[in-house]
Amino acid sequence: MPFGVHIEYYFEKEPLGNAGALFKIKDKLDSDFLLLNADAVFDVDFNRFVAFHKQHGGVVTLFTHPNSHAGRVKRDERYLK
């Protein structure tokens, strides 16, 4: 494994979006991972992001930003619904 990274590809017959693609491979998801979109630029401390996820025991932790081309994320106080 180059750089200690294991990569698998899943080819969609039709676009499913991030959640749809993850649902299709849910049986393979047995440990924490990062999902990054290739069309976004990040200036994020990923170590801090992962530590936040682990400290809060989340099933999923999202890093998002306001934009005009994506779906909506509903927030309730500190945590998303």
N, C-alpha and C positions, 0 to 999 in steps of 0.2 A: 504494500500500500504506500504509494508516494505521499510524503508529508504526513503520514498517519491518518489519512482521510479516506474513507470508503464512500464511493459514489455509485449510485444506481440510477438508471433512467427509467421513467415511465412515460410512454408515448400515448397521448390522448387521441381518440378518434374524432372527438369534438371538444372544443374548449370547455373546461369545467370550472375554471377559476381555482384559486388556492384551496379553498375549503373542499371543493368537489374532488380535486386531485388527491388531497390528503385522505378523504373518505375512501377512495378507491384502494389506497395502500395501507389502510388502518391496521391490518393484521401484521404488517411489517414494522410498525412503530412500537418498539419496546424499550426505548430509552430517549432521553432528552436530545433535541436537535434544534438547529437553527434553520429557518426557512427564509431565504433572502430572494427578493425579486431583482432580476438583472437590470431592470430599467430604473432603479432607484439608486441615489448616491447617499451614503450614510457617513455621518461624523459622530459615531456612537462608541462609547466604551463598552464593548461587548462583554468583558469580564464583569463589569458592574451590572450590566443587564442580566446576565446569567445568575449572578449572586442574588439579585432582587427576586428573580423567578424562584430560586431554591429557598430563599428565606421566607417567602410567602406561600410556599407549597402549592403553587398554581398548577392547574392542568395545562393551561396555555397562558402565555404572557405575550401581549401584542405591543409592538413599537409601531406607531402610525403617525401620520401627519395630515393636516387638512389638505384636501385637493378636490378637484372638480371631476375626476374621472373614475373614482372608486365608490364602493358602497359606503354605507354609513355605519358607524360604531356608536352604540348608545352607552353613555356613561352614567353611573349612579354613584354619587359621592366620589370615593377614591377608586372604586372597582367597576369594571364594565359588566354589563348584562348581555 
